[in-house]
Amino acid sequence: MNTPTFRTAVVRVPNGPDSIEVIEVPVVDPGPGQVRVAIAAATVNPTDLGVAAGFFHSIGLVDQPEHTGLGWEFAGVVDASGPGADLAVGTRVAGLVVGFDRNYGTYAEQIVVAATDVVPVPDELDLLAAATVPLNGLAAAQVVDLLGDAPAGAARLLVTGAAGAVGANVAVLARERGWQVTGLARTGDEGFVRGLGADFTAHAEPEWDAVVDPAQLNEEALGLVRDGGAYVGLRPGLEPPAERGISVASVVTGFDSARLADLLIRTASGELPARVHAVVPLDQAAEAHRATAKGGLRGRYVVCP
Ligand SMILES: NC(=O)c1ccc[n+]([C@@H]2O[C@H](COP(=O)([O-])OP(=O)(O)OC[C@H]3O[C@@H](n4cnc5c(N)ncnc54)[C@H](OP(=O)(O)O)[C@@H]3O)[C@@H](O)[C@H]2O)c1
């Protein structure tokens, strides 16, 4: 009897979008505490472009013998439940697989994960939008954890790239911790940024109490922080060197099921933004990477395997 297989997009020798190929790998049954999810949507994120380009291989974070998987976040439907897994077949779920060193990722027809690594998707939220929440929503929430509550009298926060997936969520979540948020974004993003409840600038002047830097302006963004203020980046280990008494921190996004459940509920209610630019089949993942690399998208490409 033939072993059943499923399709997944991987890179063997990472060299950008041209190196992405779709392969067949054996179907795996979920073990104790695990579920198998039929993936309906997997989001194309900047991180995936770094994997396909070999950046994370070059800094020693990937050591796969044959091929490296793409994709971290996903939404789909539980299609098999292992012993002791507390999720029924048919449950709509979203999840995040953290880490670069994997032989396949979420650009796949299915994935086996711990049942505790996915959370149910509210009925009101479609799976395409849900797939865009785990990585960027959790990153934003954990950036805001690093910022903490706004200090009294020193609450001016600049969010670079506020029209992007992480920045837009930070803009909303940081306000709830008392920050007066201004989003730095392109001129055409003014309406979107103001719609998040933030002020808007296309050209930031210095002297912010804190800067969060999803646009990865790095030293330029650090230069906008006042002496003794705070900088929070998204490139762990590659943050600009601290200066002038500024605290410098970077987020390393981790899975947090309670947090993700809350983010999904708030996305479903429209409190948090989730934008899908386009939906493509698995064998067009390379095209989605090329388009994402050009920049200027508002919303994500989502791969529907
Ligand atoms: N450390 C972690 O755990 C973690 C987790 C999630 C994400 N990340 C990283 O965080 C970064 C942001 O992710 P994202 O998903 O938010 O990316 P994104 O959706 O592409 O957003 C970035 C935004 O920044 C804008 N931008 C870039 N340069 C700008 C400038 N000079 N002025 C104004 N706006 C500018 C971009 O506009 P244009 O498109 O017009 O250039 C875009 O709207 C990525 O590098 C990602 O890899 C890290």
Ligand as a Chemical Component Dictionary entry (heavy atoms), coordinates in Angstrom:
data_LIG
# 
_chem_comp.id                   LIG 
_chem_comp.type                 NON-POLYMER 
_chem_comp.pdbx_formal_charge   0 
_chem_comp.three_letter_code    LIG 
# 
loop_
_chem_comp_atom.comp_id 
_chem_comp_atom.atom_id 
_chem_comp_atom.alt_atom_id 
_chem_comp_atom.type_symbol 
_chem_comp_atom.charge 
_chem_comp_atom.model_Cartn_x 
_chem_comp_atom.model_Cartn_y 
_chem_comp_atom.model_Cartn_z 
_chem_comp_atom.pdbx_ordinal 
LIG N1  N1  N 0  11.490 39.310 16.796 1  
LIG C1  C1  C 0  10.305 38.741 16.557 2  
LIG O1  O1  O 0  9.882  37.846 17.300 3  
LIG C2  C2  C 0  9.484  39.205 15.390 4  
LIG C3  C3  C 0  8.130  38.815 15.302 5  
LIG C4  C4  C 0  7.348  39.312 14.241 6  
LIG C5  C5  C 0  7.957  40.158 13.298 7  
LIG N2  N2  N 1  9.275  40.471 13.399 8  
LIG C6  C6  C 0  9.911  41.388 12.449 9  
LIG O2  O2  O 0  9.336  42.667 12.644 10 
LIG C7  C7  C 0  9.403  43.402 11.427 11 
LIG C8  C8  C 0  8.053  44.052 11.153 12 
LIG O3  O3  O 0  7.142  43.038 10.830 13 
LIG P1  P1  P 0  5.752  43.415 10.169 14 
LIG O4  O4  O 0  5.067  42.124 10.015 15 
LIG O5  O5  O -1 5.078  44.483 10.916 16 
LIG O6  O6  O 0  6.231  43.972 8.752  17 
LIG P2  P2  P 0  5.370  44.764 7.684  18 
LIG O7  O7  O 0  3.938  44.357 7.788  19 
LIG O8  O8  O 0  6.093  44.633 6.390  20 
LIG O9  O9  O 0  5.434  46.263 8.187  21 
LIG C9  C9  C 0  6.560  47.078 8.101  22 
LIG C10 C10 C 0  6.027  48.462 7.785  23 
LIG O10 O10 O 0  7.089  49.411 7.938  24 
LIG C11 C11 C 0  6.954  50.349 6.888  25 
LIG N3  N3  N 0  8.177  51.106 6.730  26 
LIG C12 C12 C 0  9.404  50.658 6.386  27 
LIG N4  N4  N 0  10.269 51.682 6.355  28 
LIG C13 C13 C 0  9.573  52.789 6.687  29 
LIG C14 C14 C 0  9.910  54.164 6.824  30 
LIG N5  N5  N 0  11.154 54.602 6.614  31 
LIG N6  N6  N 0  8.948  55.049 7.169  32 
LIG C15 C15 C 0  7.675  54.617 7.391  33 
LIG N7  N7  N 0  7.287  53.327 7.276  34 
LIG C16 C16 C 0  8.238  52.428 6.918  35 
LIG C17 C17 C 0  6.584  49.502 5.703  36 
LIG O11 O11 O 0  6.075  50.271 4.645  37 
LIG P3  P3  P 0  6.451  49.856 3.113  38 
LIG O12 O12 O 0  5.830  48.509 2.890  39 
LIG O13 O13 O 0  5.823  50.952 2.327  40 
LIG O14 O14 O 0  7.948  49.830 3.050  41 
LIG C18 C18 C 0  5.533  48.599 6.342  42 
LIG O15 O15 O 0  4.266  49.233 6.365  43 
LIG C19 C19 C 0  9.835  42.409 10.351 44 
LIG O16 O16 O 0  11.181 42.632 10.044 45 
LIG C20 C20 C 0  9.651  41.045 11.004 46 
LIG O17 O17 O 0  10.552 40.096 10.508 47 
LIG C21 C21 C 0  10.048 40.018 14.428 48 
# 
loop_
_chem_comp_bond.comp_id 
_chem_comp_bond.atom_id_1 
_chem_comp_bond.atom_id_2 
_chem_comp_bond.value_order 
_chem_comp_bond.pdbx_ordinal 
LIG N1  C1  SING 1  
LIG C1  O1  DOUB 2  
LIG C1  C2  SING 3  
LIG C2  C3  SING 4  
LIG C2  C21 DOUB 5  
LIG C3  C4  DOUB 6  
LIG C4  C5  SING 7  
LIG C5  N2  DOUB 8  
LIG N2  C6  SING 9  
LIG N2  C21 SING 10 
LIG C6  O2  SING 11 
LIG C6  C20 SING 12 
LIG O2  C7  SING 13 
LIG C7  C8  SING 14 
LIG C7  C19 SING 15 
LIG C8  O3  SING 16 
LIG O3  P1  SING 17 
LIG P1  O4  DOUB 18 
LIG P1  O5  SING 19 
LIG P1  O6  SING 20 
LIG O6  P2  SING 21 
LIG P2  O7  DOUB 22 
LIG P2  O8  SING 23 
LIG P2  O9  SING 24 
LIG O9  C9  SING 25 
LIG C9  C10 SING 26 
LIG C10 O10 SING 27 
LIG C10 C18 SING 28 
LIG O10 C11 SING 29 
LIG C11 N3  SING 30 
LIG C11 C17 SING 31 
LIG N3  C12 SING 32 
LIG N3  C16 SING 33 
LIG C12 N4  DOUB 34 
LIG N4  C13 SING 35 
LIG C13 C14 SING 36 
LIG C13 C16 DOUB 37 
LIG C14 N5  SING 38 
LIG C14 N6  DOUB 39 
LIG N6  C15 SING 40 
LIG C15 N7  DOUB 41 
LIG N7  C16 SING 42 
LIG C17 O11 SING 43 
LIG C17 C18 SING 44 
LIG O11 P3  SING 45 
LIG P3  O12 DOUB 46 
LIG P3  O13 SING 47 
LIG P3  O14 SING 48 
LIG C18 O15 SING 49 
LIG C19 O16 SING 50 
LIG C19 C20 SING 51 
LIG C20 O17 SING 52 
# 
